Amino acid sequence: MAAHYDHAAERGVPSLVWRAGQERRLQMIAKWTKLDNAAVLIAGCGVGTYATQIRRRYTPNVEAFDIEADRVREAQVETPHALVSAAESLPYADNLFDTILSHEVLEHVLDDRKSIQEMVRVLKPGGRVIIFVPNRWYPFETHGHYWRGQYHFGNTPLINYLPDVLRNRLAPHVRAYTAHGLRGLFDGCPVKLVAHQRIYGGYDNIIARLGNTGRVVRDTLYRFEGTPFDLFGLSHLLIMEKTQ
């Protein structure tokens, strides 16, 4: 497992286990996109956690890629068509996929706008891309920070509330998005907005420690989703549909 942390600063840490938080997000994916017998692309698959679940439950037609070769080798155990690729230059034909999932990946790529353009290119007209990325207004930066040249892994409070010039010195390795900034990545692309809100996390670790108290906290936060109080949610959930 240690190998998955070798690039924690640049790439984040992929989902290694399947828990309630991942299950909840999969149900969101199934709600907003076509999965049954669909052609699905997992953009930045990590070790293949979501690809595996989608292949087992919905469709055998799952392609996947990641920039890290060691992660792709693990993903290939269950997803044979997983390959090594950068998000900015995809080795797929135009208009190929019904659904594209980008799950907490876009914040790590070199060029997020080009990565979006590539996902739209390989999406079929009428197909949907579903994106999860960090919310700028979540009170913690979950990807760690740099201080005096040293990287410190873990949650850091309030970094993302700083002006860009300061925030990007502490967290130059990862982006966090405002709603306007995220949707702006699609400017000029042939897409329409289907849905956009912010969501709270699974908090599985907190529940494991606190039991029912943790569940009450989690369930209370979930009630804020879709209201103005989702401003402080962990992640954006954005669904865009290709129009032509």
Helices and strands as residue ranges (DSSP letters): G 2-5, H 8-11, H 20-32, E 40-43, H 49-57, E 62-66, H 69-75, E 82-84, E 97-103, G 106-108, H 112-122, E 123-134, E 140-141, E 145-147, E 150-152, E 156-157, G 159-161, H 164-170, H 179-184, E 191-199, H 204-210, H 212-224, G 228-232, E 235-242
